[in-house]
């Protein structure tokens, strides 16, 4: 499909399969509060091109969703969106966003894939909830040209940021990593700005192996009770702060 201006699907309801693959929308796509209700077949936006913003605020996805290789010239807004399928993936692998990406208060019940996502601006995921206890929320190899914010986010399962590259600040204040057995991995990350884990809580294993921090703040961070679950091999930093009675590795 080719649209020379705007494409509006606000409040639309799709009960069957949906396919926007390779669609070209010159100005903007808006599907805020749209409902994609098919639980078996993915809503496919793969390789879609949008010349401006793409808005999916408050959208509901009952099945898997695919934004693989989509190109969005403006902002990508997925605030308050709900991804209900526990088995099907919310797949944003290799998506390219020339503006900012917003996932504020989004809820993911299944696996999440932002591997190799390329965000030229900022990535904001304050209050996002990654609720699948078994499958990974993966941000491996992701590039963010601005800052990345995960303050108050909740990860109930494993999470990986291995090899992610964030040019600005990385904020995970008050973020909860709740899985007791599976790892939260920040190995090999490159962080050009300040990295904050203030008041974050890690209930299971965590690794910072070979990560490169310009400035790391672990003050008031609750780390695993078992020291063997906290890994910092090969980690480098220019400045680190971790002094707090609440920070513990014992």
C-alpha positions in Angstrom: 0.0 0.0 0.0 1.2 3.5 -0.8 -0.3 6.6 0.9 0.8 10.1 -0.1 -0.3 11.7 3.1 -1.6 10.5 6.4 -3.1 7.0 7.3 -5.5 6.9 10.2 -6.7 3.7 11.9 -7.5 5.2 15.4 -10.0 3.0 17.3 -10.1 0.5 14.5 -10.8 -3.2 15.3 -9.1 -6.0 13.4 -10.6 -9.4 14.2 -8.6 -11.2 11.5 -5.0 -11.2 10.3 -3.4 -7.8 9.5 -0.6 -7.2 7.0 1.0 -3.8 6.5 4.3 -5.3 5.3 6.1 -3.1 2.8 3.5 -0.3 3.1 4.7 3.2 2.3 3.1 6.1 4.1 4.5 9.5 3.3 3.4 11.6 6.2 2.3 9.7 9.3 0.5 6.6 10.5 -1.8 6.7 13.5 -3.4 3.6 15.0 -3.9 4.8 18.6 -6.4 2.7 20.6 -6.7 0.3 17.7 -7.4 -3.4 18.6 -5.7 -6.2 16.9 -7.7 -9.2 18.2 -6.5 -12.2 16.2 -4.6 -14.4 18.7 -3.0 -16.8 16.2 -1.7 -14.7 13.3 0.7 -11.8 13.7 -0.1 -8.2 13.0 2.6 -7.6 10.4 4.2 -4.2 9.9 7.5 -5.6 8.7 9.6 -3.4 6.4 6.9 -0.7 6.5 8.1 2.8 5.8 6.6 5.9 7.4 7.8 9.4 6.4 6.8 10.9 9.8 5.5 9.6 13.1 3.9 6.2 13.7 1.5 6.2 16.6 0.2 3.1 18.4 -0.6 4.7 21.8 -3.1 2.6 23.8 -3.2 -0.1 21.1 -4.0 -3.6 22.1 -2.4 -6.6 20.4 -3.9 -10.0 21.3 -1.5 -12.0 19.0 2.1 -11.6 18.0 3.3 -8.5 16.3 6.1 -7.8 13.8 7.8 -4.5 13.1 11.0 -6.2 11.8 13.0 -3.8 9.5 10.3 -1.1 9.7 11.6 2.4 9.0 10.1 5.4 10.7 11.3 8.8 10.0 9.7 10.5 12.9 8.8 9.4 16.5 7.5 5.9 17.3 4.9 6.1 20.0 3.7 2.9 21.7 2.8 4.4 25.1 0.3 2.4 27.2 0.1 -0.3 24.5 -0.7 -3.8 25.6 0.8 -6.9 24.1 -1.3 -9.7 25.5 0.0 -12.8 23.8 2.2 -14.9 26.2 3.7 -17.0 23.5 3.9 -14.8 20.4 6.7 -12.3 20.2 6.5 -8.5 20.1 9.3 -8.3 17.5 11.0 -5.0 16.7 14.2 -6.5 15.5 16.3 -4.1 13.4 13.6 -1.4 13.4 15.0 2.0 12.4 13.6 5.1 14.1 14.9 8.5 13.1 13.2 10.2 15.9 12.4 9.2 19.5 10.9 5.9 20.6 8.3 5.9 23.3 7.2 2.7 25.2 6.0 4.5 28.4 3.8 2.2 30.6 3.6 -0.4 27.8 2.8 -4.0 29.0 4.3 -7.1 27.4 3.0 -10.5 28.5 5.2 -12.4 26.0 8.8 -12.2 24.7 10.1 -8.9 23.4 12.7 -8.4 20.7 14.5 -5.1 20.1 17.7 -6.8 19.0 19.7 -4.4 16.7 17.0 -1.7 16.9 18.4 1.6 15.8 16.9 4.7 17.5 18.5 8.0 16.4 16.9 9.9 19.2 15.8 8.9 22.7 14.3 5.7 23.9 11.8 6.2 26.8 10.3 3.1 28.5 9.4 4.5 31.9 7.0 2.2 33.8 7.0 -0.5 31.1 6.2 -4.0 32.3 7.9 -7.0 30.8 5.7 -9.7 32.4 6.9 -13.0 30.8 8.8 -15.0 33.4 10.3 -17.5 31.0 11.1 -15.7 27.8 13.6 -13.0 27.4 13.2 -9.3 26.9 16.1 -8.7 24.5 17.8 -5.4 23.7 21.0 -6.9 22.5 23.0 -4.8 20.0 20.5 -2.0 20.2 21.8 1.5 19.3 20.4 4.7 20.8 21.7 8.0 19.7 20.3 9.9 22.7 19.4 8.7 26.2 17.6 5.5 27.2 15.2 5.6 30.1 13.8 2.5 32.0 12.9 4.2 35.3 10.2 2.3 37.3 10.2 -0.5 34.7 9.5 -4.1 35.8 11.2 -7.2 34.3 9.7 -10.4 35.6 11.8 -12.6 33.4 15.4 -12.6 32.0 16.6 -9.5 30.2 19.6 -8.8 28.0 21.2 -5.6 26.9 24.4 -7.4 25.7 26.3 -5.2 23.2 23.8 -2.3 23.3 25.3 1.1 22.5 23.7 4.2 24.2 25.3 7.5 23.4 23.6 9.5 26.1 22.5 8.7 29.6 21.0 5.3 30.6 18.5 5.5 33.5 17.1 2.5 35.3 16.1 4.2 38.6 13.7 2.1 40.7 13.6 -0.6 38.1 12.8 -4.1 39.3 14.5 -7.2 38.0 12.4 -9.8 39.6 13.5 -13.1 38.3 15.4 -15.1 41.0 17.1 -17.6 38.6 17.5 -16.0 35.2 20.0 -13.3 34.4 19.8 -9.6 33.8 22.7 -9.0 31.5 24.4 -5.7 30.6 27.6 -7.4 29.3 29.5 -5.6 26.6 27.4 -2.5 26.7 28.9 0.9 25.6 27.5 3.8 27.5 28.7 7.3 26.6 26.7 9.2 29.2 25.8 8.6 32.8 24.3 5.3 33.8 21.9 5.2 36.8 20.7 2.2 38.7 19.5 4.3 41.7 17.1 2.3 43.9 17.0 -0.5 41.3 16.5 -4.0 42.7 18.1 -7.2 41.3 16.6 -10.4 42.8 18.6 -12.8 40.6 21.9 -13.0 38.7 23.3 -9.8 37.1 26.3 -9.3 34.9 28.2 -6.2 33.8 31.0 -8.2 32.2 33.1 -6.2 29.7 30.7 -3.3 29.8 32.2 0.1 29.2 30.7 2.9 31.4 31.7 6.5 31.3 29.9 7.1 34.6 28.2 4.4 36.7 25.9 5.1 39.7 24.9 2.0 41.8 24.0 4.0 44.9 21.0 2.5 46.8 21.0 -0.4 44.4 19.8 -3.7 45.9 22.1 -6.4 44.4 21.9 -10.2 44.8 22.4 -11.6 48.3 24.8 -14.2 46.9 28.0 -12.6 45.6 28.5 -15.3 43.0 25.5 -14.0 41.2 27.0 -10.6 40.6 29.6 -10.4 37.8 31.8 -7.5 36.8 34.7 -9.3 35.0 36.4 -7.0 32.5 34.1 -4.0 33.2 35.6 -0.6 32.7 34.5 2.8 33.9 35.8 6.3 34.3 33.7 7.1 37.4 31.7 4.8 39.7 29.6 5.5 42.7 28.2 2.7 44.9 28.4 3.9 48.4 25.1 3.2 50.2 23.9 1.2 53.2 21.3 -0.4 50.8 23.8 -1.7 48.3 24.7 -5.2 49.3 26.8 -8.1 47.9 27.0 -10.6 50.7 
